[in-house]
Amino acid sequence: VMSSFFFIVADLCLKMIFPTIIKIDVKLLAVTCLGIVISVLWNVPFLYIIGKKLSNYVVVVINIFFCFLLAPFIANSSFWEIVPYTYHYRLAEKLYGIKPSGEQISTFEPTNINSYILPLVLSLLLFFFLIILLKQVITHDQDNK
């Protein structure tokens, strides 16, 4: 959340310094950042659950591997819906015109609402499922003590 806030502030500062060069839609940028934060919420309980079973260092390495190395390639495929690590890439592409590779789409026009509602809904469903699973894991761990 803090990184999204700093990203928006940095973009606003750049827009004030270079108003004729940099064209930024601040409202769209804020909505995109909020969507990205929502689309990665599922990762918090997931990493906590995995972290209880594995070393924290292994969890961080696995998360980085999936998020930064595999997900950008899968986000461009037709089966991106089954890989939660791709949801924020799809949102950034559909809302702000940034490809998973980081390139700006040259002829970007915001698409219909369904193209960015699906990643948000999938992410929220996964988040609620993982919260329920996390509660069961914590209860099970407390019962074993």
C-alpha positions as CSV (number, residue, x, y, z in Angstrom):
1,V,0.0,0.0,0.0
2,M,2.8,2.4,0.9
3,S,4.7,1.7,-2.3
4,S,1.6,2.5,-4.4
5,F,1.1,5.7,-2.4
6,F,4.8,6.7,-3.1
7,F,4.4,5.7,-6.7
8,I,1.4,8.1,-7.1
9,V,3.2,10.9,-5.3
10,A,6.3,10.4,-7.5
11,D,4.2,10.5,-10.6
12,L,2.5,13.7,-9.5
13,C,5.8,15.3,-8.8
14,L,7.1,14.3,-12.3
15,K,3.9,15.7,-13.8
16,M,4.4,19.0,-12.0
17,I,8.1,19.2,-13.1
18,F,7.5,18.2,-16.7
19,P,3.9,19.1,-17.5
20,T,4.3,19.1,-21.2
21,I,6.3,15.9,-21.5
22,I,4.6,13.6,-19.1
23,K,0.9,13.0,-19.4
24,I,-0.5,11.2,-16.4
25,D,-4.1,10.5,-15.6
26,V,-3.8,10.6,-11.8
27,K,-7.3,9.2,-11.1
28,L,-6.6,6.2,-13.4
29,L,-3.2,5.8,-11.8
30,A,-4.8,5.7,-8.3
31,V,-7.5,3.2,-9.4
32,T,-4.8,1.0,-11.0
33,C,-2.7,1.1,-7.9
34,L,-5.7,0.3,-5.7
35,G,-6.6,-2.6,-8.1
36,I,-3.1,-4.0,-7.9
37,V,-3.1,-3.8,-4.1
38,I,-6.5,-5.7,-4.1
39,S,-5.2,-8.2,-6.6
40,V,-2.3,-9.2,-4.4
41,L,-4.1,-9.4,-1.1
42,W,-4.4,-13.2,-1.5
43,N,-0.6,-13.4,-1.2
44,V,-0.5,-12.4,2.4
45,P,-2.4,-15.4,3.9
46,F,-0.9,-17.7,1.3
47,L,2.7,-16.7,2.3
48,Y,1.8,-17.0,6.0
49,I,0.4,-20.5,5.5
50,I,3.4,-21.6,3.5
51,G,5.8,-19.9,5.9
52,K,4.5,-22.0,8.8
53,K,5.6,-25.1,6.8
54,L,8.8,-24.0,5.2
55,S,11.6,-21.6,6.0
56,N,10.8,-18.0,5.5
57,Y,13.8,-17.6,3.2
58,V,12.5,-20.4,1.0
59,V,9.1,-18.8,0.9
60,V,10.5,-15.4,-0.2
61,V,12.6,-17.1,-3.0
62,I,9.6,-19.1,-4.2
63,N,7.4,-16.0,-4.2
64,I,10.0,-13.9,-6.1
65,F,10.4,-16.8,-8.6
66,F,6.7,-17.1,-9.4
67,C,5.9,-13.4,-9.3
68,F,8.8,-11.9,-11.3
69,L,10.0,-14.8,-13.5
70,L,7.1,-17.0,-14.4
71,A,4.0,-14.8,-14.0
72,P,4.9,-12.3,-16.8
73,F,5.1,-15.1,-19.3
74,I,1.9,-16.7,-18.1
75,A,0.0,-13.4,-18.0
76,N,0.2,-13.2,-21.8
77,S,-1.2,-16.7,-22.3
78,S,-4.8,-17.9,-22.5
79,F,-4.8,-19.7,-19.2
80,W,-3.8,-16.7,-17.0
81,E,-6.9,-17.1,-14.9
82,I,-5.6,-20.2,-13.1
83,V,-2.4,-18.5,-11.9
84,P,-3.0,-15.9,-9.2
85,Y,0.4,-14.4,-9.7
86,T,-0.8,-13.0,-13.0
87,Y,-3.8,-11.0,-11.8
88,H,-1.9,-7.8,-11.0
89,Y,-0.2,-7.9,-14.4
90,R,-3.6,-8.3,-16.2
91,L,-5.0,-5.4,-14.2
92,A,-2.1,-3.1,-15.0
93,E,-2.4,-4.0,-18.7
94,K,-6.2,-3.5,-18.9
95,L,-6.4,-0.4,-16.6
96,Y,-3.2,1.6,-17.3
97,G,-1.8,0.1,-20.5
98,I,1.3,-1.5,-19.1
99,K,2.3,-4.9,-20.6
100,P,3.6,-7.6,-18.2
101,S,7.0,-7.0,-19.7
102,G,6.8,-3.4,-18.5
103,E,6.3,-1.8,-21.9
104,Q,3.7,0.9,-22.4
105,I,1.0,-0.1,-24.9
106,S,1.3,2.5,-27.7
107,T,-2.3,2.7,-28.7
108,F,-4.0,2.1,-25.3
109,E,-7.6,2.7,-24.8
110,P,-9.3,1.5,-21.5
111,T,-11.3,-1.6,-22.2
112,N,-14.7,-2.7,-20.9
113,I,-15.2,-3.3,-17.2
114,N,-15.3,-7.1,-17.5
115,S,-11.7,-7.3,-18.4
116,Y,-10.6,-5.9,-15.1
117,I,-13.4,-7.1,-12.9
118,L,-12.5,-10.8,-13.5
119,P,-9.0,-10.5,-11.9
120,L,-10.3,-8.6,-9.0
121,V,-13.1,-11.1,-8.3
122,L,-10.8,-14.1,-8.7
123,S,-8.3,-12.5,-6.3
124,L,-10.9,-11.7,-3.7
125,L,-12.3,-15.2,-3.9
126,L,-8.9,-16.7,-3.4
127,F,-8.2,-14.2,-0.6
128,F,-11.3,-15.2,1.3
129,F,-10.6,-18.9,0.8
130,L,-7.1,-18.5,2.1
131,I,-8.3,-16.6,5.1
132,I,-10.6,-19.5,6.0
133,L,-7.8,-21.9,5.4
134,L,-5.4,-19.8,7.5
135,K,-7.9,-19.8,10.4
136,Q,-8.1,-23.6,10.2
137,V,-4.3,-23.9,10.2
138,I,-3.9,-21.6,13.2
139,T,-6.6,-23.4,15.1
140,H,-5.0,-26.8,14.2
141,D,-1.6,-25.5,15.4
142,Q,-3.1,-24.2,18.7
143,D,-4.8,-27.5,19.3
144,N,-1.5,-29.4,18.8
145,K,0.3,-27.3,21.5
